[in-house]
Amino acid sequence: MEEIVIREATENDAEQLIEYTKIIGGETDNLTYGAEGLPITVEQEKGFLQKISEDKHSVFYCAWKDSVLAGTANLGGMPRRMSHRAELGISVLKSEWNNGIGTELMKHIIDYAKENGIEIINLEVRSDNSAAIHLYEKFGFKKTGTIPAFFKIIDEYADFDIMSLDLR
Ligand SMILES: CC(C)(COP(=O)(O)OP(=O)(O)OC[C@H]1O[C@@H](n2cnc3c(N)ncnc32)[C@H](O)[C@@H]1OP(=O)(O)O)[C@@H](O)C(=O)NCCC(=O)NCCS
């Protein structure tokens, strides 16, 4: 693997992150958005990253290959009686799949969770997303259920698995 640098996102990454979501959104049907990306301005993205940096149970990592944003992984902390849990999201540019970037991002996420008192990491993954499920199982995630028709893309439905990693 060429050298990949993983670091926490800052407000300065906002513009590139918005562009990244458009690229990755057009490369996979596994995410909540397509090639249109997320309906968010650079200012809103900066605010989102600022909030994450202030929350002990949230983190946003970027994987950089030189100046190219090659992947991201984030934990979103939950409020109140769910504050022991955080939700995971992860993606890597298609041109970089199977080069170990997802694995490196997962290591960072799990280390962060352990160091910051997150007890359970939850995620939802398309039931036919074998690569992601393989990655999650490699790190000890277990399937706890299925949500039928979680996505509807045009007129096609996709079921999702619920998975969690119990760090208690
Ligand atoms: C899931 C994703 C993040 C993995 O990133 P990555 O950088 O390719 O991950 P890695 O290279 O570290 O690991 C991929 C693993 O999956 C395995 N794999 C690849 N395709 C597979 C398949 N069809 N079935 C099973 N395993 C598969 C690889 O062999 C590798 O396993 P290993 O680590 O035991 O050798 C990436 O595929 C991606 O961004 N997909 C689109 C977005 C997405 O699905 N995100 C998850 C939403 S829940």
The ligand as a MOL file (V3000), in Angstrom:
LIG
                    3D

  0  0  0     0  0            999 V3000
M  V30 BEGIN CTAB
M  V30 COUNTS 48 50 0 0 0
M  V30 BEGIN ATOM
M  V30 1 C -16.4610 -1.1510 2.3240 0
M  V30 2 C -15.2280 -0.3290 1.9600 0
M  V30 3 C -15.1830 0.9020 2.8510 0
M  V30 4 C -13.9730 -1.1870 2.1980 0
M  V30 5 O -12.8370 -0.3730 1.9750 0
M  V30 6 P -11.4500 -0.9810 1.4330 0
M  V30 7 O -10.4340 0.0750 1.5150 0
M  V30 8 O -11.6680 -1.6420 0.1330 0
M  V30 9 O -11.1920 -2.0800 2.5730 0
M  V30 10 P -9.9130 -3.0190 2.7580 0
M  V30 11 O -9.1050 -3.0300 1.5100 0
M  V30 12 O -9.2110 -2.6310 4.0150 0
M  V30 13 O -10.5920 -4.4230 3.0400 0
M  V30 14 C -11.4980 -4.9880 2.1470 0
M  V30 15 C -11.7020 -6.4430 2.5560 0
M  V30 16 O -12.9000 -6.9380 1.9050 0
M  V30 17 C -12.5700 -8.0810 1.1420 0
M  V30 18 N -13.4960 -8.1260 0.0410 0
M  V30 19 C -13.4860 -7.3810 -1.0890 0
M  V30 20 N -14.5470 -7.7010 -1.8540 0
M  V30 21 C -15.2270 -8.6660 -1.1770 0
M  V30 22 C -16.4210 -9.4010 -1.4480 0
M  V30 23 N -17.1170 -9.1930 -2.5580 0
M  V30 24 N -16.8400 -10.2940 -0.5080 0
M  V30 25 C -16.1440 -10.4950 0.6330 0
M  V30 26 N -15.0120 -9.8220 0.9430 0
M  V30 27 C -14.5730 -8.9290 0.0350 0
M  V30 28 C -11.1240 -7.8870 0.7610 0
M  V30 29 O -10.5260 -9.1050 0.3960 0
M  V30 30 C -10.5520 -7.3310 2.0720 0
M  V30 31 O -10.4400 -8.3910 3.0000 0
M  V30 32 P -9.0960 -8.6510 3.8680 0
M  V30 33 O -8.8350 -7.3800 4.6410 0
M  V30 34 O -9.4540 -9.7880 4.7580 0
M  V30 35 O -8.0110 -8.9380 2.8960 0
M  V30 36 C -15.2550 0.0520 0.4510 0
M  V30 37 O -15.5060 -1.1020 -0.3110 0
M  V30 38 C -16.2910 1.1030 0.0980 0
M  V30 39 O -16.0840 2.2890 0.2800 0
M  V30 40 N -17.4520 0.6830 -0.4380 0
M  V30 41 C -18.4690 1.6380 -0.8700 0
M  V30 42 C -19.0830 2.3700 0.3020 0
M  V30 43 C -19.5870 1.3810 1.3320 0
M  V30 44 O -20.1010 0.3300 1.0070 0
M  V30 45 N -19.4560 1.7710 2.6040 0
M  V30 46 C -19.9810 0.9890 3.6860 0
M  V30 47 C -21.3910 1.3780 3.9070 0
M  V30 48 S -22.1050 0.4850 5.2640 0
M  V30 END ATOM
M  V30 BEGIN BOND
M  V30 1 1 1 2
M  V30 2 1 2 3
M  V30 3 1 2 4
M  V30 4 1 2 36
M  V30 5 1 4 5
M  V30 6 1 5 6
M  V30 7 2 6 7
M  V30 8 1 6 8
M  V30 9 1 6 9
M  V30 10 1 9 10
M  V30 11 2 10 11
M  V30 12 1 10 12
M  V30 13 1 10 13
M  V30 14 1 13 14
M  V30 15 1 14 15
M  V30 16 1 15 16
M  V30 17 1 15 30
M  V30 18 1 16 17
M  V30 19 1 17 18
M  V30 20 1 17 28
M  V30 21 1 18 19
M  V30 22 1 18 27
M  V30 23 2 19 20
M  V30 24 1 20 21
M  V30 25 1 21 22
M  V30 26 2 21 27
M  V30 27 1 22 23
M  V30 28 2 22 24
M  V30 29 1 24 25
M  V30 30 2 25 26
M  V30 31 1 26 27
M  V30 32 1 28 29
M  V30 33 1 28 30
M  V30 34 1 30 31
M  V30 35 1 31 32
M  V30 36 2 32 33
M  V30 37 1 32 34
M  V30 38 1 32 35
M  V30 39 1 36 37
M  V30 40 1 36 38
M  V30 41 2 38 39
M  V30 42 1 38 40
M  V30 43 1 40 41
M  V30 44 1 41 42
M  V30 45 1 42 43
M  V30 46 2 43 44
M  V30 47 1 43 45
M  V30 48 1 45 46
M  V30 49 1 46 47
M  V30 50 1 47 48
M  V30 END BOND
M  V30 END CTAB
M  END
